Amino acid sequence: MPEQNNTDRRTDASLEDVASFNKEYSKDMDIFRDTFIRYMGYSNEIGEAFRPLVSKSLVAASYGMAIGYVCTDTFDKALRLRMNGAPNREVLVKGGDVFSWQMLASVTIPGLVINRITWATRLAMRRAPVVFLKTVPTLVGLASIPLIVHPIDNLVDRVMDATYRKHIR
């Protein structure tokens, strides 16, 4: 009997893992909003918190990662609708909704909030030693991230309900 190589065994195991995940994956669960993956959208906030300590190109890269998350979520939602036979208009409207919501809730508003928190912390400490001027605002910015997630998500839901969802759908 031919012996199966390690690559084949790993591939079979991977396929079993995917099949198992798909069976357990709740249709009501949104992995981009209801799991730890949601925090990938906040990578730019980490970049903003570290702004006093890192180069501008690293901060810009963190925004690239967050926008990549937004685009992936948008593509996932639109593709799922399309695969289920939704008309083009519905796919476009839902894609626009997801993209707008994510850009506001994951990139724009949190980036601004963390930027201002670190700026205000630095301003309040303007007479502190330089080492504190760089590290304390970063720590305050990082500590703020978990505190702002749900309030911003709720705010964006209300804004989207009153604007895009009201007038586009």
C-alpha positions as CSV (number, residue, x, y, z in Angstrom):
1,M,0.0,0.0,0.0
2,P,1.5,3.4,-1.0
3,E,2.4,5.6,1.9
4,Q,0.7,9.0,2.0
5,N,3.2,11.9,2.2
6,N,3.0,14.6,4.8
7,T,1.7,17.2,2.4
8,D,-1.3,15.1,1.5
9,R,-2.1,14.5,5.2
10,R,-1.9,18.2,5.9
11,T,-4.1,19.1,3.0
12,D,-6.7,16.6,4.1
13,A,-6.6,17.9,7.6
14,S,-7.0,21.4,6.4
15,L,-10.0,20.5,4.3
16,E,-11.6,18.8,7.3
17,D,-11.0,21.9,9.4
18,V,-12.6,24.1,6.8
19,A,-15.6,21.8,6.5
20,S,-15.9,21.6,10.3
21,F,-15.7,25.4,10.5
22,N,-18.4,25.8,7.9
23,K,-20.8,23.5,9.7
24,E,-20.3,25.4,13.0
25,Y,-20.4,28.8,11.5
26,S,-23.7,30.4,12.3
27,K,-25.4,32.2,9.5
28,D,-26.4,34.9,11.9
29,M,-22.7,35.4,13.0
30,D,-20.7,38.0,11.2
31,I,-17.0,37.1,11.6
32,F,-16.0,40.6,10.6
33,R,-18.1,42.3,13.3
34,D,-18.8,39.7,15.9
35,T,-15.3,38.1,16.5
36,F,-11.8,39.3,17.3
37,I,-11.3,39.9,13.5
38,R,-13.2,43.2,14.1
39,Y,-10.1,44.5,15.8
40,M,-8.2,44.3,12.5
41,G,-10.2,47.3,11.5
42,Y,-8.6,49.1,14.4
43,S,-5.0,48.6,13.2
44,N,-4.9,52.3,12.3
45,E,-5.8,53.2,15.8
46,I,-2.7,51.3,17.0
47,G,-0.8,53.2,14.4
48,E,-2.2,56.5,15.7
49,A,-1.4,55.6,19.3
50,F,2.2,54.8,18.3
51,R,2.5,58.0,16.2
52,P,4.8,59.7,18.7
53,L,7.2,56.7,18.6
54,V,7.2,55.4,15.0
55,S,7.7,56.8,11.5
56,K,4.9,58.3,9.5
57,S,5.2,55.4,7.0
58,L,4.3,52.9,9.7
59,V,1.3,54.9,10.6
60,A,0.2,55.0,7.0
61,A,0.8,51.3,6.7
62,S,-1.6,50.7,9.6
63,Y,-4.2,52.7,7.7
64,G,-3.6,50.4,4.7
65,M,-4.2,47.4,6.9
66,A,-7.5,48.8,8.2
67,I,-8.7,49.7,4.8
68,G,-7.8,46.2,3.6
69,Y,-10.0,44.9,6.4
70,V,-12.9,47.2,5.2
71,C,-12.6,46.1,1.6
72,T,-12.4,42.4,2.6
73,D,-15.6,42.7,4.7
74,T,-17.3,44.5,1.9
75,F,-16.3,41.9,-0.7
76,D,-17.4,39.1,1.6
77,K,-20.9,40.6,2.1
78,A,-21.4,41.4,-1.6
79,L,-20.1,38.0,-2.7
80,R,-22.4,36.1,-0.3
81,L,-25.4,38.1,-1.6
82,R,-24.4,37.4,-5.2
83,M,-23.9,33.7,-4.6
84,N,-27.4,33.5,-3.1
85,G,-28.9,35.1,-6.2
86,A,-29.5,38.6,-5.1
87,P,-30.1,41.2,-7.8
88,N,-27.2,43.5,-8.8
89,R,-28.9,46.5,-7.2
90,E,-29.2,44.8,-3.8
91,V,-25.5,43.7,-4.0
92,L,-24.4,47.2,-4.8
93,V,-26.6,48.8,-2.1
94,K,-25.5,46.3,0.6
95,G,-21.8,46.7,-0.5
96,G,-22.1,50.5,-0.2
97,D,-23.7,50.1,3.2
98,V,-21.0,47.8,4.5
99,F,-18.2,49.9,3.0
100,S,-19.6,53.2,4.4
101,W,-20.3,51.7,7.8
102,Q,-16.8,50.1,8.1
103,M,-14.9,53.2,6.9
104,L,-16.7,55.3,9.5
105,A,-16.7,52.8,12.4
106,S,-13.3,51.2,11.8
107,V,-11.1,53.8,10.1
108,T,-12.3,57.4,10.1
109,I,-13.9,58.1,13.5
110,P,-11.7,55.9,15.6
111,G,-8.5,57.2,13.9
112,L,-9.6,60.8,14.6
113,V,-10.6,59.9,18.2
114,I,-7.3,58.2,19.1
115,N,-5.3,60.9,17.3
116,R,-7.0,63.6,19.4
117,I,-6.6,61.5,22.6
118,T,-2.9,61.1,22.1
119,W,-2.5,64.8,21.1
120,A,-4.4,66.0,24.2
121,T,-2.4,63.7,26.5
122,R,0.8,65.0,25.0
123,L,-0.4,68.6,25.3
124,A,-1.4,68.0,29.0
125,M,2.1,66.7,29.6
126,R,4.0,69.3,27.7
127,R,6.4,70.0,30.6
128,A,7.1,66.3,31.3
129,P,10.4,64.7,30.4
130,V,10.7,63.7,26.7
131,V,10.6,60.0,27.5
132,F,7.1,60.5,29.0
133,L,6.0,62.8,26.2
134,K,6.4,59.8,23.8
135,T,5.4,56.8,25.9
136,V,2.5,58.0,28.0
137,P,0.3,59.4,25.1
138,T,0.9,56.0,23.3
139,L,-0.2,54.0,26.4
140,V,-3.2,56.2,26.9
141,G,-4.2,55.9,23.2
142,L,-3.8,52.1,23.3
143,A,-5.8,51.9,26.5
144,S,-8.6,53.9,24.9
145,I,-9.2,51.6,22.0
146,P,-11.3,49.0,23.7
147,L,-13.3,51.8,25.4
148,I,-14.3,53.5,22.1
149,V,-15.3,50.4,19.9
150,H,-18.9,49.9,20.9
151,P,-19.9,53.6,21.4
152,I,-18.5,54.3,17.9
153,D,-20.2,51.3,16.4
154,N,-23.6,52.3,17.9
155,L,-23.1,55.9,16.7
156,V,-22.4,54.8,13.2
157,D,-25.4,52.5,13.2
158,R,-27.6,55.5,14.1
159,V,-26.0,57.7,11.5
160,M,-26.3,55.1,8.8
161,D,-30.0,54.5,9.7
162,A,-30.7,58.2,9.4
163,T,-28.8,58.7,6.2
164,Y,-27.7,56.0,3.8
165,R,-30.2,53.3,4.9
166,K,-33.1,55.8,4.9
167,H,-32.5,57.3,1.5
168,I,-30.8,54.6,-0.6
169,R,-32.8,51.5,0.3
